[in-house]
Amino acid sequence: MSKIRVAVAGPRGRMGSEAVKMILQDDELQLVCGIDYKHEGEDIGEVLGLQPAGAPIDINFGQALAIHKPDVVVDFTTPDIVKENMVIAIRHGVRPVVGTTGLSPDDIKELDELCRNHNTGAIIAPNFAIGAVLMMKFAQEAAKYMPHVEIIEQHHDRKLDAPSGTAVKTAEMIREARQELKQGHPDEKEVLDGARGAYYGGFRIHSVRLPGLVAHQEVIFGAVGQTLTIRHDSINRESFMPGVNLAVKEVMKRTALIYGLEKIMV
Ligand code: NAP
């Protein structure tokens, strides 16, 4: 069986470097290049302080795909370039597996259409940790019975977007499960702007940013005389890699855009 050829965009980053290591450890995958804006021509392994990986860094996204012909490009870059990266990849017939957050629902719709037009699969997962996906599913289930809910997400202070992609995805899943419901006191007033968090479909999302955190989320449900808290913690970035590995293999079988790891977990 031939190996799946994989490129990593953002290979020096906290997530990208873990993805590089995961790919190098899997005999079914072949790392063909990294895509960065510096270290042109250098070996990815050496740039990361590992053994030489036999895969160079290219600084031009489209050129890297044309030269190294990956089957899949794993993207852990930044919210401002991820959409353009995906468009270029899909037009080259290269399947994107995207962990970079910050894509809007309109972006996702547009990218899905592009995938279908090019008969190419893509997977976007706001959270590749299996436990986080379970947290979202359990929260969706709980919302049917306990519709009063708030989300508190906590991340390291290098994160660019707020709320997190996981919080937005959780909120979407909760909204599918319950009727829109305006929570809190009808005459509630914020004494300090933002005190009640971001409003989404009748409930609130709160974002905490602190050094020392990785990625954590609590979904708190309240009902008369009781609360239910569903919490997930990623304590390191290896926690995301089984999900990235699954997505790289699964995307090869797809011809449309999949949004959310839960859609490929069996
Ligand atoms: P990070 O450490 O800042 O990594 C981003 C990398 O992309 C950096 O090495 C950065 O280089 C590089 N970069 C910037 N511009 C680039 C360009 N034009 N081309 C190629 N590379 C470029 O961030 P991270 O913590 O790994 O997170 C990356 C993304 O993944 C974020 O959107 C984050 O929210 C998301 N994330 C997703 C999951 C998930 O499970 N889906 C989990 C954690 C994080 P410089 O540092 O030199 O600028």
Residues whose N, C-alpha, C, O or C-beta is under 5 A from the ligand:
A	BS01	NAP	A9 G10 R12 G13 R14 M15 G16 I35 D36 Y37 F76 T77 T78 P79 I81 G99 T100 T101 A125 P126 N127 F128 A129 F240
